[in-house]
């Protein structure tokens, strides 16, 4: 047992003894066909460090089938929010795994089909009885084959069997929003099988994981726990010098900083590529840098290898103020909470200052070796979501456009002049299969301008849209700077006996508050109510 694992176990005991209950709580169940040890302790500590209280249930050894099929089992009494199913292919297939070529190609295909159907049957039984996210490990592709170098010449050979099973599981998960496949095969490639498994423990205790790898595996589970608890972060705040490029722009000049496809500039270029991918996934970007604005902006605008430009940033605090003050201003300007911010800075003192004075902000530790910078972004778990909409993908760009609107606001005398120059266009749509996910998402996330704060799932919105008693509308807002996407929702309950339309839900995204969109939507609802024979709009 590694010293690191011992530390997790001791810390777990301290947490348990303190009986601390944090605001966010998660229940996680583990089911397996081999021995699972120390997952509960490690996951509890990792969750606690992320301000989450975790309860973990580990099913008895190799009892996964009984736990799933028995409605009175401890699994169902526990009611996990996340159910992790970890199965070993060798134990699952038995002799057919050890001697796959005793079967014909046709029999091997039938075996994989039957195994897949059995697994999906278990997953669906879980979903029939629990409101949970199922995280299903896929299977490690075999490293060796009974056929040696002829393996890849076999018709539906041993390796292809496992690859096919993994592929079928992945396709199933694409069709079911409550099911995710954890790519355990890729996890093994990342860390190396010699680090993931311990053959001695496998033979002695039927354990498939080396103790040292368990914290790494539990960190991966955090990537699912965070969005389950709606703790996904929204904005990445970046320093500039020695973070987005090597060197200090005020001393080295634009020609002297390290950024580009060769030698010392390459890690920073790769780092920016990862960040740009986050932006294109909808993550908001901001700058918090102690610098002369003119020097820094020159790099953003003119450096040939600078991937992140002005238009990518929703807020740019490039000044000589302290990082804490800038962070507070960034949150205000973007109109999100400090708890939605993630901060990356090469300077240890700045990181410590922000961590101490703004504990809500997630501060990322950067390694001393700049070659490892890109991996920092790869390993971030805080930006994961359980689903993503068209509007989500555009969010980074939309918030960057918002900065231009704010700049325009500062140049005009009053709101009416601002709205006139903004050239705003509002399009009203009835709920349909394409916008229902976004409508549901807005009801779940919007708090600032939400008249009733009712939360609805996609199925709820679909039922409203199909009902004769309800009308569901969403508003898309565009202006001269770009498309804000679907940022308004109105759900109406029709009461013809009272000749009334009752507002069930009326909400706006914070991005469009203060532009009189609410007045326009109310007027439009009143117009539609009159056309439908109602003489009252109640809300």
C-alpha positions as CSV (number, residue, x, y, z in Angstrom):
1,X,0.0,0.0,0.0
2,X,1.5,3.3,-1.0
3,X,2.2,6.1,1.4
4,X,-0.1,8.4,-0.6
5,X,-3.0,5.9,-0.2
6,X,-2.3,5.7,3.5
7,X,-2.7,9.5,3.7
8,X,-6.0,9.3,1.9
9,X,-7.2,6.6,4.4
10,X,-6.1,8.7,7.4
11,X,-7.7,11.8,6.0
12,X,-10.9,9.9,5.3
13,X,-11.0,8.9,9.0
14,X,-10.6,12.5,10.1
15,X,-13.4,13.6,7.8
16,X,-15.7,10.9,9.0
17,X,-14.9,11.7,12.7
18,X,-15.6,15.4,12.1
19,X,-19.1,14.5,10.8
20,X,-18.9,17.6,8.6
21,X,-21.8,18.1,6.2
22,X,-21.0,20.4,3.3
23,X,-23.7,22.2,1.2
24,X,-23.1,19.9,-1.7
25,X,-23.6,16.2,-1.2
26,X,-23.3,13.2,-3.4
27,X,-24.1,9.5,-3.1
28,X,-22.0,7.2,-5.2
29,X,-22.4,3.4,-5.6
30,X,-19.8,1.0,-7.0
31,X,-20.7,-2.4,-8.5
32,X,-18.1,-4.8,-9.7
33,X,-17.2,-8.5,-10.4
34,X,-13.9,-8.3,-8.6
35,X,-12.5,-6.8,-5.3
36,X,-12.8,-3.0,-4.9
37,X,-10.9,-1.6,-1.9
38,X,-10.2,2.0,-0.8
39,X,-12.4,3.6,-3.4
40,X,-14.8,4.9,-0.7
41,X,-11.9,6.5,1.3
42,X,-10.2,8.1,-1.6
43,X,-13.3,9.4,-3.3
44,X,-14.6,10.9,0.0
45,X,-11.4,12.8,0.5
46,X,-11.3,14.1,-3.1
47,X,-14.9,15.2,-2.9
48,X,-14.2,16.9,0.5
49,X,-11.4,18.9,-1.1
50,X,-13.9,20.1,-3.7
51,X,-16.4,21.1,-0.9
52,X,-18.6,18.0,-1.5
53,X,-19.7,15.5,1.2
54,X,-19.6,12.1,-0.3
55,X,-21.4,8.9,0.8
56,X,-20.1,5.8,-0.9
57,X,-21.7,2.4,-1.2
58,X,-19.6,-0.5,-2.4
59,X,-21.6,-3.6,-3.2
60,X,-20.4,-6.9,-1.8
61,X,-17.8,-8.9,-3.8
62,X,-19.0,-10.0,-7.2
63,X,-22.7,-9.3,-6.2
64,X,-23.4,-6.8,-8.9
65,X,-26.1,-8.9,-10.7
66,X,-27.9,-9.7,-7.4
67,X,-27.8,-6.0,-6.3
68,X,-29.2,-4.8,-9.6
69,X,-31.9,-7.4,-10.0
70,X,-33.2,-7.4,-6.4
71,X,-35.4,-4.3,-5.9
72,X,-34.9,-4.7,-2.1
73,X,-31.1,-4.6,-2.3
74,X,-29.0,-2.1,-0.5
75,X,-28.2,-0.4,-3.9
76,X,-31.8,0.8,-4.3
77,X,-32.1,1.7,-0.6
78,X,-29.0,3.8,-1.0
79,X,-30.4,5.7,-4.0
80,X,-27.1,6.8,-5.5
81,X,-26.9,9.8,-7.8
82,X,-24.0,8.2,-9.5
83,X,-23.7,4.4,-10.1
84,X,-20.4,3.1,-11.3
85,X,-20.3,-0.3,-12.9
86,X,-16.8,-1.7,-13.2
87,X,-16.6,-5.2,-14.8
88,X,-13.5,-7.2,-15.8
89,X,-13.9,-8.8,-19.3
90,X,-11.8,-11.9,-18.3
91,X,-14.2,-12.6,-15.4
92,X,-17.2,-11.7,-17.4
93,X,-16.4,-14.1,-20.3
94,X,-14.6,-16.8,-18.4
95,X,-13.0,-19.6,-20.5
96,X,-14.3,-17.9,-23.7
97,X,-11.9,-15.0,-22.9
98,X,-9.0,-17.4,-22.2
99,X,-9.6,-19.6,-25.3
100,X,-11.5,-17.3,-27.8
101,X,-10.4,-19.4,-30.8
102,X,-12.2,-22.4,-29.6
103,X,-15.2,-20.5,-30.9
104,X,-15.9,-19.8,-34.6
105,X,-16.0,-16.2,-35.9
106,X,-19.8,-16.5,-35.9
107,X,-19.9,-17.7,-32.3
108,X,-17.5,-15.0,-31.2
109,X,-19.9,-12.4,-32.7
110,X,-22.8,-14.0,-31.0
111,X,-20.9,-14.0,-27.7
112,X,-20.2,-10.3,-27.9
113,X,-23.9,-9.6,-28.9
114,X,-25.1,-11.6,-25.9
115,X,-22.7,-10.0,-23.5
116,X,-23.7,-6.5,-24.7
117,X,-27.4,-7.3,-24.3
118,X,-26.8,-8.7,-20.8
119,X,-24.9,-5.5,-19.8
120,X,-27.5,-3.2,-21.3
121,X,-30.3,-5.2,-19.6
122,X,-28.6,-4.5,-16.2
123,X,-28.1,-0.8,-17.0
124,X,-31.7,-0.4,-17.9
125,X,-32.9,-2.2,-14.8
126,X,-30.9,0.3,-12.8
127,X,-32.5,3.2,-14.7
128,X,-35.9,1.7,-14.2
129,X,-35.5,1.8,-10.5
130,X,-33.3,4.8,-9.8
131,X,-32.9,8.4,-10.8
132,X,-29.2,8.1,-11.3
133,X,-26.4,8.6,-13.7
134,X,-24.8,5.2,-14.7
135,X,-21.1,5.3,-15.4
136,X,-20.1,2.1,-17.2
137,X,-16.5,1.3,-17.5
138,X,-15.5,-0.1,-21.0
139,X,-13.0,-2.9,-21.3
140,X,-9.3,-2.9,-21.6
141,X,-8.3,-4.2,-25.1
142,X,-6.0,-7.3,-24.6
143,X,-2.3,-6.7,-24.9
144,X,-1.6,-10.2,-26.1
145,X,-3.3,-12.8,-28.2
146,X,-3.3,-16.6,-28.5
147,X,-2.6,-16.1,-32.2
148,X,0.5,-14.0,-31.7
149,X,1.4,-11.9,-34.7
150,X,-1.5,-13.4,-36.7
151,X,-4.1,-11.7,-34.4
152,X,-4.9,-8.9,-36.8
153,X,-5.4,-11.3,-39.6
154,X,-8.3,-13.2,-37.8
155,X,-11.9,-12.7,-38.8
156,X,-13.5,-11.0,-35.8
157,X,-10.5,-12.0,-33.6
158,X,-9.9,-11.7,-29.9
159,X,-8.9,-8.0,-29.9
160,X,-11.7,-7.1,-32.3
161,X,-14.2,-8.8,-29.9
162,X,-13.4,-6.4,-27.1
163,X,-13.1,-3.4,-29.4
164,X,-16.6,-4.3,-30.8
165,X,-18.1,-4.6,-27.3
166,X,-16.6,-1.2,-26.4
167,X,-18.0,0.3,-29.6
168,X,-21.5,-1.0,-29.0
169,X,-21.5,0.4,-25.4
170,X,-20.3,3.8,-26.7
171,X,-23.1,3.9,-29.3
172,X,-25.7,2.9,-26.6
173,X,-24.5,5.8,-24.3
174,X,-24.9,8.3,-27.2
175,X,-28.7,7.5,-27.2
176,X,-29.2,7.6,-23.4
177,X,-28.6,10.8,-21.5
178,X,-28.4,9.0,-18.2
179,X,-25.6,6.6,-19.3
180,X,-21.9,7.5,-19.7
181,X,-19.1,5.2,-20.7
182,X,-15.9,5.7,-18.9
183,X,-13.0,5.0,-21.3
184,X,-11.0,2.7,-19.0
185,X,-9.1,1.4,-22.0
186,X,-7.8,5.0,-22.7
187,X,-7.1,5.5,-19.0
188,X,-4.8,2.4,-19.2
189,X,-3.1,3.9,-22.2
190,X,-2.6,7.2,-20.4
191,X,-1.0,5.8,-17.2
192,X,0.4,2.5,-18.5
193,X,-1.0,-0.9,-17.6
194,X,2.0,-1.6,-15.3
195,X,0.8,1.5,-13.2
196,X,-2.9,0.6,-13.4
197,X,-2.7,-3.0,-12.3
198,X,-0.8,-5.1,-9.8
199,X,-0.6,-8.8,-10.8
200,X,0.4,-9.9,-7.3
201,X,-2.8,-8.4,-5.8
202,X,-4.8,-9.7,-8.7
203,X,-3.7,-13.3,-8.0
204,X,-3.9,-13.0,-4.2
205,X,-7.0,-10.8,-3.7
206,X,-8.8,-10.6,-7.0
207,X,-8.0,-6.9,-7.2
208,X,-7.7,-5.3,-10.6
209,X,-6.3,-1.9,-9.6
210,X,-2.9,-1.1,-8.1
211,X,-3.4,1.0,-4.9
212,X,-1.3,3.9,-6.3
213,X,-3.7,4.3,-9.3
214,X,-6.9,4.6,-7.2
215,X,-6.6,8.3,-6.6
216,X,-6.1,9.0,-10.3
217,X,-9.2,6.9,-11.1
218,X,-11.3,8.6,-8.5
219,X,-10.2,12.0,-9.9
220,X,-11.8,10.9,-13.2
221,X,-15.1,10.2,-11.4
222,X,-15.0,13.8,-10.1
223,X,-15.4,14.8,-13.7
224,X,-18.9,13.3,-13.5
225,X,-19.8,14.3,-9.9
226,X,-19.1,18.0,-10.5
227,X,-21.8,18.4,-13.2
228,X,-24.2,16.1,-11.5
229,X,-24.2,18.6,-8.6
230,X,-24.3,21.6,-11.0
231,X,-20.9,22.7,-9.9
232,X,-19.5,23.2,-13.3
233,X,-17.3,26.3,-13.6
234,X,-18.0,28.9,-16.3
235,X,-15.0,31.1,-16.8
236,X,-11.2,30.6,-17.1
237,X,-9.2,33.6,-15.9
238,X,-5.7,33.8,-17.2
239,X,-2.5,35.6,-16.4
240,X,-0.3,36.6,-19.4
241,X,3.5,36.7,-18.7
242,X,5.0,33.2,-18.3
243,X,1.5,31.8,-18.6
244,X,0.2,32.4,-22.1
245,X,3.7,33.1,-23.4
246,X,7.2,32.7,-22.0
247,X,8.9,35.8,-20.7
248,X,7.8,39.3,-19.6
249,X,6.4,41.4,-22.4
250,X,7.3,44.7,-20.7
251,X,11.0,43.6,-20.6
252,X,11.4,41.3,-23.6
253,X,9.2,43.0,-26.1
254,X,6.9,41.3,-28.6
255,X,9.9,39.8,-30.5
256,X,11.5,38.4,-27.4
257,X,8.7,36.5,-25.8
258,X,8.6,32.7,-26.2
259,X,5.6,31.6,-28.2
260,X,5.6,29.5,-31.4
261,X,6.1,26.1,-33.0
262,X,9.7,25.7,-32.0
263,X,11.6,24.8,-28.8
264,X,10.7,26.9,-25.7
265,X,7.7,28.5,-27.4
266,X,6.0,25.3,-28.2
267,X,4.6,24.4,-24.7
268,X,2.9,27.8,-24.6
269,X,1.5,27.4,-28.1
270,X,0.1,23.9,-27.1
271,X,-1.3,25.4,-23.9
272,X,-3.2,28.1,-25.9
273,X,-4.5,25.4,-28.2
274,X,-6.1,23.6,-25.2
275,X,-7.5,26.9,-24.0
276,X,-8.9,27.7,-27.4
277,X,-10.6,24.3,-27.4
278,X,-12.3,25.2,-24.1
279,X,-13.5,28.5,-25.6
280,X,-15.0,26.6,-28.6
281,X,-16.7,24.4,-26.0
282,X,-18.4,27.4,-24.6
283,X,-16.1,28.3,-21.7
284,X,-15.8,32.0,-21.0
285,X,-12.2,33.4,-21.0
286,X,-10.9,36.5,-19.1
287,X,-7.5,38.1,-18.5
288,X,-6.1,39.1,-15.1
289,X,-2.6,40.5,-15.6
290,X,-0.2,43.0,-14.1
291,X,1.0,44.7,-17.2
292,X,1.0,47.8,-19.3
293,X,-2.2,47.5,-21.4
294,X,-0.5,48.7,-24.6
295,X,2.2,46.1,-24.4
296,X,-0.1,43.2,-23.7
297,X,-2.7,44.2,-26.3
298,X,0.1,44.5,-28.9
299,X,0.8,40.8,-28.4
300,X,-2.9,39.9,-28.6
301,X,-3.3,41.8,-31.8
302,X,0.0,41.3,-33.6
303,X,2.0,38.3,-32.5
304,X,1.8,35.8,-35.4
305,X,1.5,32.7,-33.1
306,X,-0.9,34.2,-30.6
307,X,-4.0,31.9,-30.9
308,X,-6.0,33.8,-28.2
309,X,-7.0,37.2,-29.5
310,X,-9.0,40.1,-28.0
311,X,-12.2,38.7,-29.4
312,X,-11.9,35.6,-27.3
313,X,-12.0,37.4,-23.9
314,X,-15.1,38.5,-22.2
315,X,-13.1,40.7,-19.7
316,X,-9.6,42.0,-19.8
317,X,-8.1,43.4,-16.6
318,X,-4.7,44.4,-17.7
319,X,-3.4,46.9,-15.1
320,X,-1.3,47.2,-12.0
321,X,-4.1,46.4,-9.5
322,X,-3.9,43.4,-7.3
323,X,-5.2,40.1,-8.7
324,X,-7.9,39.8,-6.0
325,X,-9.5,43.2,-6.9
326,X,-9.3,42.4,-10.6
327,X,-10.9,39.0,-10.0
328,X,-13.9,40.7,-8.3
329,X,-14.2,43.2,-11.1
330,X,-14.1,40.4,-13.7
331,X,-17.0,38.6,-12.0
332,X,-19.0,41.8,-11.8
333,X,-18.3,42.7,-15.4
334,X,-19.3,39.2,-16.8
335,X,-22.2,39.0,-14.3
336,X,-21.3,35.6,-12.8
337,X,-20.5,34.6,-9.3
338,X,-16.9,34.2,-8.0
339,X,-17.6,30.5,-7.6
340,X,-17.8,30.2,-11.3
341,X,-14.2,31.4,-11.9
342,X,-11.1,29.3,-12.4
343,X,-7.7,31.1,-12.1
344,X,-4.4,30.2,-13.8
345,X,-1.3,32.1,-13.0
346,X,2.4,31.1,-13.0
347,X,3.1,33.2,-9.9
348,X,2.8,31.2,-6.6
349,X,2.2,34.3,-4.6
350,X,-0.7,35.5,-6.8
351,X,-2.2,32.0,-6.6
352,X,-1.9,32.0,-2.8
353,X,-3.4,35.5,-2.5
354,X,-6.4,34.6,-4.6
355,X,-6.9,31.3,-2.8
356,X,-6.7,32.9,0.6
357,X,-8.9,36.0,0.0
358,X,-11.4,34.5,-2.5
359,X,-11.9,30.9,-1.5
360,X,-14.8,30.5,-3.8
361,X,-12.5,30.8,-6.8
362,X,-10.9,27.6,-8.1
363,X,-7.1,28.2,-8.3
364,X,-5.2,25.8,-10.5
365,X,-1.6,24.8,-9.6
366,X,0.8,25.1,-12.5
367,X,3.8,22.8,-12.5
368,X,7.4,24.2,-12.5
369,X,8.1,22.5,-15.8
370,X,6.4,24.5,-18.6
371,X,6.4,21.4,-20.8
372,X,3.6,20.1,-18.6
373,X,1.4,23.2,-19.0
374,X,-0.8,21.6,-21.7
375,X,-1.6,18.6,-19.5
376,X,-3.0,21.0,-16.8
377,X,-5.8,21.9,-19.2
378,X,-6.3,18.3,-20.3
379,X,-6.7,17.2,-16.6
380,X,-9.2,20.0,-15.5
381,X,-12.5,18.4,-14.4
382,X,-14.3,21.6,-13.4
383,X,-15.6,22.5,-16.9
384,X,-17.4,19.2,-17.6
385,X,-21.1,19.1,-18.3
386,X,-23.5,16.2,-18.7
387,X,-24.9,17.6,-21.9
388,X,-24.2,20.5,-24.2
389,X,-26.5,22.6,-26.4
390,X,-25.9,24.8,-29.4
391,X,-26.0,27.9,-27.1
392,X,-23.5,26.3,-24.8
393,X,-21.0,26.0,-27.6
394,X,-21.3,29.7,-28.4
395,X,-21.2,30.9,-24.8
396,X,-17.5,31.9,-24.8
397,X,-18.0,33.9,-28.0
398,X,-21.3,35.5,-26.7
399,X,-19.7,36.7,-23.5
400,X,-16.8,38.1,-25.5
401,X,-19.3,40.0,-27.6
402,X,-20.9,41.3,-24.4
403,X,-17.7,43.2,-23.7
404,X,-18.2,45.2,-26.9
405,X,-21.8,46.0,-25.8
406,X,-20.5,47.2,-22.4
407,X,-17.9,49.4,-24.2
408,X,-20.8,50.8,-26.4
409,X,-22.9,51.5,-23.2
410,X,-20.0,53.6,-21.9
411,X,-20.1,55.8,-25.0
412,X,-23.8,56.7,-25.1
413,X,-25.8,59.1,-23.0
414,X,-28.7,56.9,-22.0
415,X,-30.3,53.5,-22.3
416,X,-32.6,54.5,-25.2
417,X,-29.6,55.6,-27.3
418,X,-27.8,52.4,-26.4
419,X,-30.7,50.2,-27.6
420,X,-31.0,52.3,-30.7
421,X,-27.4,51.8,-31.6
422,X,-27.4,48.1,-30.6
423,X,-29.9,47.3,-33.4
424,X,-31.5,44.5,-31.4
425,X,-33.7,41.8,-33.1
426,X,-35.9,39.4,-31.1
427,X,-37.3,36.3,-32.7
428,X,-40.0,34.3,-30.9
429,X,-40.2,30.5,-31.4
430,X,-42.6,27.8,-30.2
431,X,-40.9,24.9,-28.4
432,X,-39.7,22.2,-30.8
433,X,-37.3,19.2,-30.7
434,X,-34.4,21.5,-31.5
435,X,-34.8,24.1,-28.7
436,X,-36.4,22.0,-25.9
437,X,-33.0,21.1,-24.4
438,X,-32.0,24.7,-24.2
439,X,-35.4,25.7,-22.8
440,X,-35.1,23.1,-20.0
441,X,-31.5,24.2,-19.4
442,X,-32.6,27.8,-18.8
443,X,-35.3,26.8,-16.3
444,X,-32.6,24.8,-14.4
445,X,-29.9,27.4,-14.4
446,X,-31.4,30.9,-14.5
447,X,-31.9,32.6,-11.1
448,X,-31.5,36.4,-11.6
449,X,-34.5,37.1,-13.8
450,X,-36.8,34.1,-13.1
451,X,-40.3,35.0,-11.9
452,X,-41.2,31.6,-10.5
453,X,-37.9,29.7,-10.3
454,X,-39.6,26.5,-11.4
455,X,-37.2,23.9,-12.6
456,X,-38.1,21.6,-15.5
457,X,-36.5,18.6,-17.2
458,X,-36.6,18.2,-21.0
459,X,-39.4,15.6,-20.7
460,X,-41.5,18.2,-18.7
461,X,-41.0,20.8,-21.4
462,X,-41.9,18.3,-24.1
463,X,-45.1,17.4,-22.3
464,X,-46.0,21.1,-22.0
465,X,-45.4,21.7,-25.7
466,X,-47.6,18.8,-26.6
467,X,-50.4,19.7,-24.2
468,X,-53.4,21.7,-25.4
469,X,-53.4,23.5,-22.0
470,X,-50.0,25.1,-22.4
471,X,-48.0,27.3,-24.7
472,X,-44.2,27.3,-24.6
473,X,-42.1,30.0,-26.2
474,X,-38.5,30.9,-26.4
475,X,-36.8,34.1,-27.5
476,X,-33.6,34.4,-29.6
477,X,-31.9,37.8,-29.2
478,X,-29.5,39.2,-31.8
479,X,-27.8,42.6,-32.3
480,X,-25.0,44.3,-34.2
481,X,-22.4,42.5,-32.2
482,X,-23.7,38.9,-32.6
483,X,-26.3,36.3,-31.6
484,X,-27.1,35.9,-28.0
485,X,-28.9,32.6,-28.8
486,X,-32.0,31.5,-27.0
487,X,-32.0,33.6,-23.8
488,X,-35.7,34.0,-22.9
489,X,-38.4,31.5,-22.0
490,X,-42.2,31.9,-21.4
491,X,-44.4,29.0,-20.4
492,X,-48.1,29.8,-20.4
493,X,-51.0,27.8,-18.8
494,X,-54.2,28.4,-20.7
495,X,-57.4,28.6,-18.7
496,X,-60.2,29.1,-21.3
497,X,-63.0,28.8,-18.7
498,X,-61.5,32.0,-17.0
499,X,-60.5,33.5,-20.4
500,X,-57.1,33.8,-18.9
501,X,-53.5,33.0,-19.8
502,X,-51.4,32.4,-16.6
503,X,-47.7,32.8,-16.7
504,X,-46.1,29.6,-15.3
505,X,-42.5,30.6,-16.2
506,X,-41.0,33.8,-17.4
507,X,-37.2,34.1,-17.4
508,X,-34.3,35.8,-19.1
509,X,-30.6,34.9,-19.2
510,X,-28.5,37.4,-17.4
511,X,-26.8,38.3,-20.7
512,X,-29.8,40.2,-21.9
513,X,-31.2,41.7,-18.7
514,X,-31.6,45.5,-18.9
515,X,-32.4,45.7,-22.6
516,X,-36.2,45.9,-22.3
517,X,-36.6,42.4,-23.7
518,X,-39.0,41.6,-20.9
519,X,-41.3,44.4,-22.0
520,X,-41.3,43.1,-25.5
521,X,-42.1,39.5,-24.5
522,X,-44.9,40.6,-22.2
523,X,-46.4,42.7,-25.0
524,X,-46.2,39.7,-27.4
525,X,-47.8,37.4,-24.9
526,X,-50.6,39.8,-24.3
527,X,-51.1,40.0,-28.1
528,X,-51.2,36.2,-28.4
529,X,-53.6,35.9,-25.5
530,X,-56.1,38.3,-27.0
531,X,-55.9,36.5,-30.3
532,X,-56.7,33.2,-28.5
533,X,-59.8,34.8,-26.9
534,X,-58.3,35.5,-23.4
535,X,-58.9,38.8,-21.8
536,X,-56.4,38.4,-18.9
537,X,-52.7,37.7,-18.7
538,X,-51.9,36.7,-15.1
539,X,-48.4,36.5,-13.7
